[in-house]
Amino acid sequence: MKAEVGHIVFTTGFRYRALKEVFPELITSFLQETDQMPEEKEILDMFIELNMRDIRSNRKPEGYNRRGRMRLIFPIGRKEMFLAGNSSSTEVVRITEKISKMLQKKGIKNNLEWDDGNPQRV
């Protein structure tokens, strides 16, 4: 299966502070999997801390919305995050599923949806 965008939609009752324990691992894994890891550790630490400030305050974090192969975005509106690639690929699907499973292991329930509108329950 290929997709340009993979949506991880959080279930009812989700609060952003639930990401507190998993977010550093989540963003690090995302950057490694997409070959976008910053060369300097301080830059990675900055991305993590900027997002963690919002998460600790139960606010929507930014994610990773930089120019590159893929973005991880927390949009305004429903409580979700999505991974957006430059084109439709199996990589978007693989990484979206990996992050979804990482969240599930931490007890954060979610559902997957793809840019073609087909939901997939996790």
All heavy atoms as an XYZ file, in Angstrom:
1006
protein
N       0.840     -1.180      0.000
C       0.000      0.000      0.000
C       0.885      1.244      0.000
O       1.918      1.275      0.659
C      -0.888     -0.010      1.239
C      -1.788      1.180      1.335
S      -2.987      0.984      2.662
C      -2.676      2.470      3.556
N       0.462      2.258     -0.726
C       1.168      3.535     -0.768
C       0.242      4.638     -0.282
O      -0.970      4.555     -0.453
C       1.612      3.865     -2.189
C       2.713      2.995     -2.714
C       3.142      3.473     -4.080
C       4.293      2.646     -4.602
N       4.752      3.159     -5.898
N       0.833      5.664      0.332
C       0.073      6.836      0.757
C       1.015      8.032      0.798
O       2.218      7.884      1.011
C      -0.544      6.619      2.131
N       0.461      9.199      0.582
C       1.236     10.429      0.710
C       1.123     10.971      2.132
O       2.029     11.612      2.641
C       0.752     11.471     -0.294
C       1.654     12.678     -0.381
C       1.293     13.595     -1.538
O       0.660     13.143     -2.506
O       1.664     14.773     -1.451
N      -0.039     10.696      2.777
C      -0.276     11.176      4.141
C      -0.845     10.040      4.978
O      -1.784      9.365      4.565
C      -1.266     12.368      4.153
C      -1.509     12.851      5.578
C      -0.759     13.509      3.281
N      -0.258      9.848      6.148
C      -0.761      8.880      7.109
C      -1.227      9.610      8.355
O      -0.438     10.309      8.989
N      -2.507      9.487      8.687
C      -3.090     10.168      9.846
C      -3.147      9.209     11.034
O      -3.653      8.098     10.905
C      -4.518     10.629      9.537
C      -4.604     11.601      8.415
N      -4.615     12.955      8.602
C      -4.685     11.396      7.080
C      -4.703     13.554      7.424
N      -4.752     12.634      6.491
N      -2.661      9.660     12.174
C      -2.808      8.932     13.432
C      -3.821      9.733     14.239
O      -3.510     10.805     14.758
C      -1.469      8.807     14.172
C      -0.469      8.024     13.310
C      -1.673      8.139     15.534
C       0.946      7.982     13.865
N      -5.045      9.231     14.288
C      -6.153      9.946     14.917
C      -6.345      9.386     16.324
O      -6.573      8.188     16.504
C      -7.456      9.789     14.095
C      -8.590     10.574     14.733
C      -7.229     10.225     12.650
N      -6.248     10.265     17.310
C      -6.385      9.851     18.703
C      -7.853      9.655     19.048
O      -8.724     10.347     18.532
C      -5.740     10.876     19.631
C      -4.273     11.071     19.357
C      -3.792     12.262     18.838
C      -3.370     10.048     19.598
C      -2.447     12.439     18.576
C      -2.024     10.204     19.336
C      -1.555     11.410     18.814
N      -8.129      8.708     19.928
C      -9.500      8.396     20.299
C     -10.050      9.436     21.273
O      -9.313     10.250     21.834
C      -9.591      6.991     20.920
O      -8.718      6.924     22.038
C      -9.208      5.925     19.912
N     -11.358      9.397     21.483
C     -12.045     10.329     22.372
C     -11.400     10.315     23.753
O     -11.036      9.266     24.270
C     -13.534      9.930     22.492
O     -14.089      9.878     21.182
C     -14.311     10.925     23.335
N     -11.258     11.483     24.337
C     -10.686     11.603     25.670
C      -9.179     11.802     25.674
O      -8.581     11.968     26.735
N      -8.548     11.782     24.504
C      -7.096     11.974     24.419
C      -6.709     13.364     24.912
O      -7.383     14.341     24.642
C      -6.617     11.793     22.974
C      -5.188     12.200     22.775
C      -4.171     11.346     23.142
C      -4.872     13.445     22.246
C      -2.838     11.719     22.973
C      -3.555     13.827     22.071
C      -2.540     12.961     22.437
N      -5.616     13.418     25.652
C      -5.038     14.691     26.094
C      -3.577     14.697     25.671
O      -2.889     13.680     25.794
C      -5.199     14.845     27.593
C      -6.702     14.831     27.966
C      -7.007     15.070     29.410
N      -6.413     16.247     29.985
C      -6.980     17.454     30.071
N      -8.189     17.637     29.594
N      -6.360     18.454     30.641
N      -3.103     15.829     25.181
C      -1.739     15.908     24.663
C      -0.693     15.526     25.702
O       0.347     14.982     25.362
C      -1.450     17.303     24.105
C      -2.146     17.546     22.793
C      -3.205     18.437     22.709
C      -1.761     16.875     21.640
C      -3.855     18.655     21.500
C      -2.404     17.087     20.438
C      -3.452     17.986     20.371
O      -4.094     18.190     19.173
N      -0.975     15.769     26.981
C       0.018     15.419     27.998
C       0.261     13.919     28.073
O       1.254     13.478     28.632
C      -0.335     16.010     29.353
C      -1.512     15.368     30.052
C      -1.684     15.864     31.475
N      -1.783     17.289     31.538
C      -2.843     17.979     31.912
N      -3.928     17.346     32.306
N      -2.841     19.281     31.924
N      -0.618     13.115     27.472
C      -0.409     11.662     27.426
C       0.852     11.311     26.619
O       1.403     10.223     26.764
C      -1.621     10.962     26.827
N       1.322     12.243     25.792
C       2.512     12.010     24.967
C       3.819     12.237     25.729
O       4.899     11.995     25.186
C       2.489     12.936     23.745
C       1.338     12.743     22.768
C       1.335     13.862     21.733
C       1.442     11.383     22.094
N       3.709     12.695     26.971
C       4.894     13.102     27.736
C       5.984     12.031     27.771
O       7.158     12.329     27.552
C       4.475     13.493     29.152
C       5.555     14.165     29.941
C       5.072     14.849     31.201
C       4.132     14.048     32.033
N       3.815     14.684     33.309
N       5.617     10.789     28.021
C       6.620      9.730     28.146
C       7.149      9.226     26.811
O       8.277      8.770     26.721
C       6.046      8.559     28.939
C       5.816      8.873     30.394
C       5.298      7.666     31.152
O       5.612      6.532     30.751
O       4.568      7.872     32.134
N       6.365      9.299     25.767
C       6.738      8.687     24.495
C       7.288      9.678     23.470
O       7.975      9.274     22.531
C       5.546      7.894     23.900
C       4.461      8.807     23.393
C       6.013      6.944     22.824
N       7.032     10.974     23.620
C       7.373     11.908     22.552
C       8.860     11.947     22.213
O       9.208     11.929     21.023
C       6.859     13.325     22.827
C       7.039     14.207     21.628
C       6.137     14.156     20.581
C       8.141     15.040     21.515
C       6.321     14.919     19.442
C       8.340     15.807     20.381
C       7.419     15.754     19.341
N       9.786     12.016     23.181
C      11.203     12.047     22.798
C      11.612     10.837     21.941
O      12.301     10.991     20.928
C      11.948     12.068     24.139
C      10.974     12.729     25.071
C       9.624     12.220     24.629
N      11.138      9.655     22.306
C      11.429      8.454     21.523
C      10.745      8.519     20.162
O      11.321      8.133     19.143
C      10.952      7.220     22.296
C      11.155      5.915     21.563
C      10.538      4.729     22.293
O       9.964      4.887     23.397
O      10.607      3.622     21.732
N       9.522      9.026     20.128
C       8.745      9.123     18.906
C       9.427     10.030     17.886
O       9.628      9.645     16.739
C       7.351      9.645     19.241
C       6.329      9.748     18.123
C       4.946      9.517     18.695
C       6.382     11.092     17.455
N       9.818     11.234     18.299
C      10.425     12.180     17.355
C      11.802     11.701     16.923
O      12.187     11.846     15.761
C      10.459     13.623     17.929
C      10.805     14.650     16.829
C      11.438     13.769     19.058
C       9.719     14.961     15.883
N      12.550     11.093     17.836
C      13.873     10.566     17.483
C      13.736      9.440     16.464
O      14.460      9.406     15.463
C      14.606     10.078     18.749
O      14.735     11.175     19.654
C      15.987      9.536     18.413
N      12.799      8.534     16.687
C      12.564      7.432     15.754
C      12.133      7.968     14.391
O      12.615      7.509     13.350
C      11.508      6.492     16.325
O      11.239      5.449     15.433
N      11.214      8.947     14.393
C      10.752      9.554     13.140
C      11.927     10.137     12.350
O      12.067      9.898     11.150
C       9.713     10.646     13.435
C       9.407     11.515     12.257
C       8.565     11.065     11.239
C       9.959     12.784     12.136
C       8.289     11.866     10.143
C       9.691     13.587     11.046
C       8.854     13.123     10.046
N      12.780     10.890     13.024
C      13.911     11.527     12.338
C      14.916     10.494     11.839
O      15.473     10.645     10.749
C      14.575     12.544     13.267
C      13.719     13.777     13.586
C      14.360     14.604     14.687
C      13.490     14.622     12.334
N      15.144      9.436     12.608
C      16.051      8.379     12.162
C      15.486      7.639     10.959
O      16.186      7.411      9.970
C      16.321      7.386     13.300
C      17.200      7.945     14.383
C      17.290      7.035     15.598
O      16.429      6.189     15.834
N      18.337      7.232     16.389
N      14.217      7.267     11.036
C      13.579      6.500      9.962
C      13.504      7.277      8.651
O      13.501      6.683      7.579
C      12.170      6.071     10.371
C      12.129      5.040     11.467
C      12.539      3.654     11.011
O      12.394      3.343      9.809
O      13.004      2.883     11.858
N      13.435      8.590      8.740
C      13.314      9.415      7.539
C      14.652     10.030      7.122
O      14.690     10.868      6.223
C      12.279     10.542      7.750
O      12.685     11.363      8.842
C      10.893      9.969      7.994
N      15.723      9.620      7.776
C      17.068     10.149      7.488
C      17.112     11.676      7.576
O      17.719     12.342      6.747
C      17.558      9.686      6.104
C      17.765      8.194      6.035
O      18.228      7.607      7.035
O      17.456      7.603      4.985
N      16.442     12.224      8.607
C      16.421     13.673      8.814
C      17.027     14.052     10.167
O      16.814     15.154     10.654
C      14.973     14.198      8.740
C      14.337     13.987      7.386
C      12.931     14.532      7.332
O      12.672     15.504      6.650
N      12.011     13.914      8.066
N      17.776     13.124     10.767
C      18.364     13.373     12.078
C      19.359     14.530     11.968
O      20.236     14.518     11.110
C      19.071     12.114     12.583
C      19.637     12.242     13.974
S      18.407     12.508     15.246
C      17.900     10.851     15.574
N      19.211     15.546     12.836
C      20.161     16.663     12.809
C      21.567     16.181     13.144
O      21.742     15.244     13.929
C      19.653     17.606     13.906
C      18.293     17.140     14.246
C      18.167     15.725     13.828
N      22.548     16.823     12.539
C      23.933     16.439     12.789
C      24.351     16.750     14.219
O      25.156     16.031     14.795
C      24.862     17.134     11.800
C      24.697     16.621     10.383
C      25.649     17.275      9.409
O      26.690     17.804      9.848
O      25.345     17.249      8.203
N      23.821     17.819     14.771
C      24.193     18.230     16.122
C      23.109     17.815     17.116
O      21.929     18.075     16.912
C      24.391     19.739     16.170
C      25.506     20.207     15.244
C      25.650     21.712     15.227
O      25.194     22.380     16.183
O      26.212     22.229     14.252
N      23.542     17.191     18.207
C      22.610     16.718     19.232
C      21.805     17.876     19.833
O      20.645     17.716     20.195
C      23.380     15.986     20.335
C      22.454     15.392     21.385
C      23.230     14.722     22.487
C      22.360     14.080     23.528
N      21.221     14.837     23.994
N      22.407     19.055     19.915
C      21.719     20.211     20.487
C      20.473     20.583     19.692
O      19.488     21.039     20.254
C      22.661     21.427     20.579
C      23.793     21.253     21.570
C      24.966     20.436     21.019
O      25.051     20.241     19.783
O      25.780     19.969     21.835
N      20.513     20.390     18.387
C      19.351     20.709     17.552
C      18.224     19.725     17.837
O      17.064     20.122     17.983
C      19.727     20.719     16.056
C      20.694     21.880     15.793
C      18.484     20.832     15.178
C      21.271     21.915     14.398
N      18.543     18.435     17.958
C      17.541     17.440     18.326
C      16.954     17.768     19.691
O      15.729     17.749     19.871
C      18.139     16.030     18.337
C      17.221     14.916     18.852
C      15.987     14.779     17.968
C      17.984     13.604     18.945
N      17.810     18.096     20.646
C      17.345     18.456     21.989
C      16.398     19.651     21.941
O      15.414     19.701     22.676
C      18.524     18.756     22.912
C      19.364     17.525     23.223
O      18.883     16.392     23.006
O      20.517     17.704     23.684
N      16.688     20.617     21.061
C      15.833     21.799     20.922
C      14.451     21.404     20.388
O      13.431     21.842     20.911
C      16.468     22.825     19.987
C      15.592     24.042     19.729
S      16.112     25.021     18.322
C      15.766     23.923     16.964
N      14.405     20.549     19.339
C      13.121     20.091     18.790
C      12.299     19.393     19.867
O      11.099     19.629     20.005
C      13.324     19.120     17.623
C      13.806     19.737     16.355
C      14.748     19.083     15.582
C      13.330     20.957     15.911
C      15.204     19.635     14.397
C      13.780     21.524     14.728
C      14.725     20.855     13.974
N      12.970     18.539     20.624
C      12.265     17.806     21.677
C      11.742     18.757     22.731
O      10.568     18.707     23.109
C      13.177     16.723     22.296
C      13.447     15.621     21.264
C      12.548     16.140     23.562
C      14.504     14.611     21.683
N      12.572     19.668     23.226
C      12.160     20.568     24.310
C      11.047     21.516     23.883
O      10.106     21.753     24.652
C      13.353     21.362     24.843
C      13.014     22.302     25.982
C      12.316     21.651     27.174
O      12.557     20.451     27.467
O      11.502     22.339     27.823
N      11.113     22.056     22.685
C      10.050     22.958     22.220
C       8.697     22.245     22.197
O       7.682     22.816     22.589
C      10.373     23.510     20.836
C      11.502     24.532     20.770
C      11.833     24.874     19.322
C      11.156     25.778     21.554
N       8.694     21.005     21.744
C       7.456     20.225     21.726
C       7.036     19.816     23.131
O       5.849     19.838     23.458
C       7.626     18.990     20.837
C       7.524     19.324     19.369
O       6.443     19.519     18.848
N       8.657     19.402     18.697
N       7.994     19.443     23.970
C       7.680     18.999     25.319
C       7.081     20.120     26.164
O       6.253     19.862     27.036
C       8.919     18.416     25.999
C       9.346     17.070     25.432
S       8.068     15.798     25.533
C       7.959     15.585     27.300
N       7.471     21.358     25.930
C       6.857     22.487     26.664
C       5.351     22.506     26.441
O       4.578     22.697     27.369
C       7.475     23.811     26.217
C       8.849     24.041     26.731
C       9.387     25.360     26.257
N      10.780     25.499     26.662
C      11.555     26.483     26.284
N      11.088     27.431     25.483
N      12.801     26.530     26.700
N       4.953     22.328     25.194
C       3.517     22.299     24.887
C       2.864     21.058     25.474
O       1.784     21.138     26.066
C       3.289     22.339     23.370
C       3.617     23.687     22.766
O       3.448     24.710     23.459
O       4.050     23.715     21.604
N       3.494     19.913     25.329
C       2.927     18.656     25.820
C       2.736     18.703     27.329
O       1.685     18.312     27.842
C       3.811     17.465     25.385
C       3.685     17.259     23.876
C       3.447     16.201     26.156
C       4.709     16.305     23.276
N       3.736     19.190     28.057
C       3.612     19.282     29.519
C       2.472     20.204     29.933
O       1.852     20.015     30.980
C       4.930     19.755     30.141
C       6.006     18.676     30.167
C       7.215     19.103     30.975
N       7.971     20.179     30.384
C       9.032     20.039     29.594
N       9.481     18.839     29.290
N       9.660     21.087     29.114
N       2.157     21.197     29.092
C       1.056     22.126     29.375
C      -0.251     21.670     28.732
O      -1.218     22.434     28.682
C       1.410     23.523     28.856
O       2.535     24.021     29.531
N      -0.267     20.451     28.212
C      -1.441     19.866     27.560
C      -1.911     20.695     26.354
O      -3.099     20.816     26.085
C      -2.589     19.652     28.550
C      -3.591     18.648     28.023
O      -3.221     17.646     27.419
N      -4.866     18.921     28.230
N      -0.946     21.264     25.636
C      -1.237     22.010     24.398
C      -0.750     21.211     23.200
O       0.179     20.406     23.299
C      -0.533     23.364     24.416
C      -1.063     24.328     25.438
C      -0.457     25.720     25.252
N       0.989     25.701     25.196
C       1.794     26.054     26.196
N       1.297     26.454     27.349
N       3.118     26.022     26.046
N      -1.327     21.494     22.051
C      -0.939     20.856     20.798
C       0.511     21.219     20.479
O       0.857     22.390     20.388
C      -1.854     21.340     19.676
C      -1.524     20.801     18.302
C      -2.327     21.467     17.239
C      -1.808     22.823     16.876
N      -0.479     22.873     16.294
N       1.390     20.205     20.301
C       2.770     20.506     19.934
C       2.898     20.807     18.438
O       1.962     20.580     17.663
C       3.522     19.226     20.303
C       2.493     18.153     20.224
C       1.168     18.798     20.568
N       4.054     21.296     18.044
C       4.305     21.597     16.633
C       4.610     20.333     15.840
O       4.188     20.184     14.707
C       5.494     22.554     16.500
C       5.880     22.831     15.066
C       7.133     23.656     14.930
O       7.615     24.209     15.917
O       7.644     23.732     13.794
N       5.380     19.421     16.411
C       5.848     18.252     15.664
C       7.139     18.602     14.959
O       7.984     19.315     15.504
N       7.291     18.127     13.744
C       8.474     18.431     12.935
C       7.980     18.904     11.584
O       7.629     18.110     10.715
C       9.362     17.184     12.791
C      10.651     17.463     12.066
C      11.733     18.006     12.743
C      10.789     17.193     10.707
C      12.926     18.269     12.080
C      11.974     17.456     10.035
C      13.038     17.988     10.736
O      14.225     18.256     10.086
N       7.900     20.221     11.439
C       7.342     20.829     10.236
C       8.434     21.612      9.512
O       8.333     22.809      9.322
C       6.163     21.724     10.603
C       5.367     22.148      9.397
O       5.569     21.654      8.294
N       4.458     23.078      9.594
N       9.501     20.911      9.146
C      10.626     21.515      8.448
C      10.684     20.952      7.030
O      10.171     19.881      6.746
C      11.952     21.196      9.154
C      12.004     21.492     10.632
C      12.084     22.981     10.891
N      12.356     23.320     12.267
C      11.468     23.393     13.243
N      10.220     23.093     13.016
N      11.813     23.763     14.447
N      11.359     21.680      6.179
C      11.555     21.205      4.816
C      12.362     19.905      4.870
O      13.362     19.814      5.557
C      12.318     22.252      4.010
C      12.405     21.947      2.551
C      13.073     23.059      1.843
N      12.270     24.263      2.030
C      11.997     25.122      1.085
N      12.486     24.941     -0.102
N      11.262     26.181      1.329
N      11.904     18.909      4.154
C      12.598     17.629      4.136
C      11.758     16.564      3.469
O      10.704     16.849      2.894
N      12.196     15.322      3.598
C      11.511     14.195      2.965
C      10.129     13.967      3.526
O       9.219     13.537      2.825
C      12.328     12.923      3.156
C      13.609     12.917      2.402
C      14.419     11.688      2.668
N      13.584     10.495      2.656
C      13.994      9.329      3.076
N      15.198      9.188      3.542
N      13.199      8.285      3.036
N       9.978     14.213      4.823
C       8.707     13.925      5.470
C       8.514     14.875      6.644
O       9.482     15.326      7.248
C       8.703     12.473      5.962
C       7.341     11.910      6.222
S       7.377     10.151      6.656
C       8.013      9.411      5.177
N       7.263     15.165      6.953
C       6.916     16.029      8.080
C       6.004     15.277      9.038
O       5.225     14.426      8.609
C       6.208     17.286      7.585
C       7.091     18.128      6.699
C       6.320     19.252      6.056
N       7.188     19.926      5.109
C       7.157     21.213      4.874
N       6.272     21.979      5.488
N       7.975     21.748      4.012
N       6.105     15.627     10.309
C       5.222     15.080     11.337
C       4.500     16.279     11.941
O       5.135     17.118     12.580
C       6.036     14.336     12.402
C       5.206     13.616     13.449
C       5.915     12.324     13.856
C       4.988     14.459     14.663
N       3.211     16.376     11.703
C       2.460     17.589     12.033
C       1.273     17.268     12.933
O       0.579     16.273     12.733
C       1.963     18.267     10.737
C       3.176     18.638      9.869
C       1.099     19.484     11.043
C       2.830     19.112      8.482
N       1.030     18.141     13.909
C      -0.161     18.100     14.752
C      -1.058     19.240     14.260
O      -0.827     20.394     14.608
C       0.210     18.326     16.218
C       0.966     17.191     16.844
C       2.342     17.095     16.690
C       0.312     16.241     17.598
C       3.052     16.053     17.278
C       1.009     15.189     18.191
C       2.383     15.101     18.023
N      -2.063     18.944     13.446
C      -2.879     20.015     12.868
C      -3.864     20.616     13.875
O      -4.176     20.008     14.898
C      -3.630     19.308     11.746
C      -3.779     17.916     12.240
C      -2.504     17.620     13.005
N      -4.343     21.787     13.522
C      -5.400     22.429     14.305
C      -6.701     21.699     13.965
O      -6.935     21.311     12.826
C      -5.499     23.925     13.945
C      -4.211     24.623     14.362
C      -6.711     24.566     14.606
C      -4.104     26.062     13.903
N      -7.549     21.508     14.934
C      -8.807     20.799     14.701
C      -8.852     19.535     15.525
O      -8.552     19.561     16.711
N      -9.167     18.421     14.883
C      -9.273     17.179     15.645
C      -7.903     16.768     16.189
O      -6.873     17.146     15.649
C      -9.908     16.075     14.822
C      -9.059     15.501     13.721
C      -9.818     14.386     13.016
N      -9.040     13.887     11.889
C      -9.365     12.851     11.187
N     -10.472     12.195     11.458
N      -8.627     12.449     10.184
N      -7.942     15.984     17.240
C      -6.701     15.575     17.885
C      -6.094     14.411     17.109
O      -6.575     13.284     17.176
C      -6.944     15.217     19.348
C      -7.295     16.457     20.152
C      -7.343     16.191     21.620
C      -7.625     17.510     22.337
N      -7.765     17.307     23.767
N      -5.050     14.745     16.371
C      -4.360     13.782     15.539
C      -2.955     14.284     15.252
O      -2.609     15.422     15.558
C      -5.088     13.571     14.212
C      -4.964     14.755     13.262
C      -5.467     14.456     11.854
O      -4.874     13.590     11.172
O      -6.448     15.091     11.447
N      -2.154     13.423     14.694
C      -0.887     13.817     14.091
C      -0.866     13.150     12.731
O      -1.520     12.132     12.525
C       0.313     13.393     14.940
C       0.578     11.916     14.986
S       2.150     11.446     15.757
C       1.771     11.669     17.460
N      -0.175     13.776     11.793
C      -0.057     13.103     10.512
C       1.353     13.221      9.981
O       2.082     14.148     10.309
C      -1.104     13.584      9.500
C      -0.967     14.993      9.025
C      -0.112     15.330      7.990
C      -1.739     16.003      9.589
C      -0.007     16.635      7.534
C      -1.652     17.306      9.143
C      -0.775     17.620      8.112
N       1.726     12.218      9.205
C       3.011     12.180      8.540
C       2.757     12.439      7.072
O       1.926     11.754      6.455
C       3.680     10.822      8.717
C       4.327     10.575     10.078
C       3.282     10.397     11.155
C       5.241      9.401     10.020
N       3.423     13.423      6.534
C       3.226     13.790      5.137
C       4.548     13.662      4.394
O       5.555     14.248      4.803
C       2.697     15.217      5.030
N       4.533     12.884      3.328
C       5.708     12.724      2.481
C       5.617     13.611      1.260
O       4.570     14.207      0.986
N       6.712     13.680      0.523
C       6.738     14.479     -0.705
C       5.940     13.836     -1.826
O       5.521     14.502     -2.756
C       8.180     14.697     -1.162
C       8.951     15.568     -0.203
O       8.375     16.367      0.519
N      10.261     15.414     -0.173
N       5.759     12.518     -1.726
C       4.987     11.794     -2.738
C       4.418     10.534     -2.105
O       4.783     10.156     -0.996
C       5.879     11.441     -3.931
O       6.914     10.576     -3.516
N       3.533      9.884     -2.802
C       2.923      8.661     -2.318
C       3.987      7.564     -2.261
O       4.713      7.341     -3.227
C       1.793      8.264     -3.274
O       1.061      7.203     -2.735
N       4.094      6.907     -1.082
C       5.125      5.881     -0.933
C       4.742      4.866      0.142
O       3.888      5.126      0.983
C       6.471      6.521     -0.574
O       6.451      6.988      0.756
N       5.428      3.744      0.102
C       5.250      2.746      1.150
C       5.954      3.190      2.426
O       5.600      2.740      3.508
C       5.791      1.372      0.705
O       7.164      1.500      0.362
C       5.005      0.827     -0.469
N       6.935      4.075      2.303
C       7.660      4.576      3.470
C       6.727      5.334      4.418
O       6.811      5.181      5.633
C       8.822      5.475      3.032
C       9.643      5.995      4.191
C      10.771      6.898      3.751
O      10.601      7.665      2.777
O      11.823      6.855      4.398
N       5.837      6.148      3.879
C       4.875      6.879      4.700
C       4.025      5.888      5.494
O       3.821      6.054      6.702
C       3.976      7.804      3.839
C       2.823      8.371      4.663
C       4.785      8.929      3.217
N       3.573      4.837      4.853
C       2.745      3.826      5.512
C       3.544      3.118      6.599
O       3.074      2.974      7.740
C       2.198      2.812      4.478
C       1.470      1.678      5.172
C       1.283      3.507      3.477
N       4.750      2.686      6.285
C       5.583      1.944      7.240
C       5.880      2.766      8.491
O       5.709      2.295      9.617
C       6.895      1.526      6.567
C       7.837      0.732      7.469
C       9.136      0.409      6.756
N       9.917      1.572      6.401
C      10.689      2.248      7.258
N      10.770      1.887      8.521
N      11.387      3.290      6.840
N       6.273      4.014      8.311
C       6.637      4.852      9.459
C       5.392      5.237     10.259
O       5.424      5.261     11.491
C       7.445      6.078      9.000
C       8.769      5.603      8.374
C       7.716      7.020     10.164
C       9.554      6.697      7.686
N       4.282      5.518      9.587
C       3.026      5.826     10.289
C       2.607      4.647     11.153
O       2.241      4.823     12.321
C       1.908      6.186      9.286
O       2.318      7.307      8.496
C       0.611      6.518     10.003
N       2.660      3.449     10.609
C       2.290      2.260     11.369
C       3.239      2.029     12.543
O       2.810      1.646     13.630
C       2.255      1.038     10.451
C       1.075      1.062      9.508
C       1.060     -0.072      8.493
O       2.128     -0.701      8.247
O      -0.025     -0.331      7.926
N       4.524      2.290     12.343
C       5.503      2.115     13.419
C       5.213      3.073     14.580
O       5.214      2.678     15.746
C       6.917      2.348     12.891
C       7.989      2.173     13.944
C       9.371      2.342     13.381
C      10.393      2.110     14.499
N      11.744      2.031     13.992
N       4.938      4.332     14.270
C       4.645      5.312     15.309
C       3.333      4.980     16.006
O       3.214      5.088     17.229
C       4.654      6.742     14.732
C       6.107      7.126     14.378
C       4.055      7.746     15.710
C       6.257      8.447     13.678
N       2.331      4.539     15.249
C       1.055      4.140     15.837
C       1.256      3.015     16.848
O       0.699      3.048     17.954
C       0.086      3.703     14.737
O      -1.087      3.171     15.288
N       2.056      2.024     16.498
C       2.325      0.907     17.408
C       3.089      1.370     18.642
O       2.844      0.892     19.755
C       3.095     -0.188     16.675
C       2.240     -0.950     15.691
C       3.046     -1.969     14.915
C       2.167     -2.597     13.842
N       2.929     -3.457     12.945
N       4.008      2.310     18.467
C       4.757      2.858     19.586
C       3.794      3.531     20.576
O       3.910      3.351     21.788
C       5.770      3.897     19.053
C       6.747      4.426     20.050
S       7.866      5.679     19.331
C       8.680      4.733     18.058
N       2.836      4.276     20.052
C       1.834      4.923     20.893
C       0.947      3.888     21.586
O       0.640      4.026     22.781
C       0.975      5.874     20.051
C       1.696      7.101     19.493
C       0.867      7.763     18.408
C       2.029      8.082     20.600
N       0.534      2.858     20.850
C      -0.309      1.804     21.424
C       0.384      1.137     22.611
O      -0.248      0.866     23.627
C      -0.640      0.741     20.367
C      -1.572      1.215     19.278
C      -3.018      1.276     19.712
O      -3.418      0.712     20.713
N      -3.818      2.000     18.942
N       1.688      0.875     22.482
C       2.435      0.235     23.572
C       2.448      1.088     24.828
O       2.568      0.567     25.928
C       3.861     -0.071     23.127
C       3.954     -1.253     22.199
C       5.391     -1.545     21.815
C       5.442     -2.687     20.817
N       6.820     -2.941     20.363
N       2.325      2.400     24.666
C       2.288      3.323     25.805
C       0.856      3.584     26.266
O       0.612      4.447     27.099
C       2.976      4.644     25.459
C       4.443      4.513     25.188
C       5.207      4.175     26.452
C       6.700      4.150     26.161
N       7.497      3.926     27.352
N      -0.110      2.851     25.697
C      -1.497      2.986     26.117
C      -2.253      4.122     25.454
O      -3.344      4.482     25.899
N      -1.691      4.701     24.396
C      -2.352      5.806     23.689
C      -3.075      5.220     22.480
O      -2.458      4.875     21.470
C      -1.332      6.885     23.269
C      -0.615      7.424     24.507
C      -2.029      7.999     22.495
C       0.560      8.328     24.199
N      -4.398      5.092     22.608
C      -5.200      4.483     21.554
C      -5.337      5.440     20.379
O      -5.457      6.654     20.562
C      -6.565      4.095     22.091
C      -6.483      3.034     23.163
C      -7.843      2.681     23.698
C      -7.685      1.642     24.799
N      -8.955      1.285     25.402
N      -5.314      4.854     19.170
C      -5.417      5.662     17.966
C      -5.921      4.826     16.813
O      -5.923      3.597     16.872
C      -4.063      6.299     17.634
C      -2.985      5.264     17.355
O      -2.899      4.748     16.246
N      -2.174      4.948     18.355
N      -6.358      5.500     15.789
C      -6.800      4.876     14.548
C      -5.992      5.470     13.408
O      -5.582      6.635     13.470
C      -8.287      5.138     14.300
C      -9.149      4.558     15.397
O      -9.052      3.391     15.725
N      -9.987      5.389     15.986
N      -5.772      4.671     12.377
C      -5.034      5.150     11.209
C      -5.986      5.456     10.064
O      -6.962      4.740      9.857
C      -4.022      4.094     10.748
C      -2.905      3.751     11.728
C      -1.998      2.691     11.132
C      -2.119      4.981     12.099
N      -5.677      6.519      9.352
C      -6.396      6.864      8.130
C      -5.353      7.262      7.102
O      -4.289      7.770      7.449
C      -7.357      8.033      8.370
C      -8.490      7.705      9.318
C      -9.415      8.879      9.565
O      -9.259      9.924      8.897
O     -10.292      8.759     10.433
N      -5.680      7.041      5.849
C      -4.748      7.342      4.761
C      -5.347      8.407      3.860
O      -6.544      8.673      3.894
C      -4.422      6.064      3.992
C      -3.987      4.975      4.926
C      -4.733      3.908      5.338
C      -2.773      4.901      5.659
N      -4.028      3.169      6.243
C      -2.818      3.743      6.470
C      -1.621      5.693      5.695
C      -1.774      3.355      7.289
C      -0.570      5.311      6.525
C      -0.646      4.147      7.313
N      -4.513      8.982      3.026
C      -4.963     10.077      2.177
C      -6.082      9.667      1.224
O      -6.785     10.525      0.709
C      -3.812     10.693      1.397
C      -2.937      9.704      0.647
O      -3.320      8.532      0.491
O      -1.866     10.111      0.196
N      -6.303      8.380      1.036
C      -7.405      7.938      0.178
C      -8.721      7.838      0.926
O      -9.733      7.423      0.372
C      -7.068      6.616     -0.502
C      -6.852      5.478      0.495
O      -7.056      5.684      1.701
O      -6.466      4.391      0.044
N      -8.689      8.202      2.231
C      -9.915      8.209      3.025
C     -10.276      6.883      3.641
O     -11.325      6.756      4.250
N      -9.431      5.884      3.513
C      -9.730      4.565      4.072
C      -9.207      4.446      5.493
O      -8.004      4.443      5.699
C      -9.105      3.448      3.217
C      -9.736      3.345      1.858
O     -10.913      3.647      1.704
N      -8.966      2.957      0.868
N     -10.098      4.361      6.480
C      -9.640      4.187      7.859
C      -9.169      2.772      8.118
O      -9.614      1.834      7.458
C     -10.875      4.513      8.700
C     -12.022      4.252      7.796
C     -11.531      4.490      6.391
N      -8.266      2.641      9.055
C      -7.790      1.332      9.479
C      -7.708      1.366     10.991
O      -6.977      2.158     11.565
C      -6.412      1.049      8.888
C      -5.767     -0.222      9.424
C      -4.340     -0.370      8.944
O      -3.918      0.244      7.984
N      -3.582     -1.172      9.642
N      -8.476      0.542     11.665
C      -8.447      0.511     13.125
C      -7.207     -0.197     13.603
O      -6.782     -1.179     13.038
C      -9.693     -0.183     13.680
C     -10.951      0.637     13.452
C     -12.122      0.143     14.237
N     -12.217      0.536     15.606
C     -12.365      1.766     16.061
N     -12.304      2.779     15.246
N     -12.558      2.005     17.343
N      -6.630      0.331     14.667
C      -5.425     -0.257     15.259
C      -5.757     -0.753     16.641
O      -6.523     -0.177     17.343
C      -4.296      0.783     15.319
C      -3.081      0.193     15.986
C      -3.960      1.280     13.941
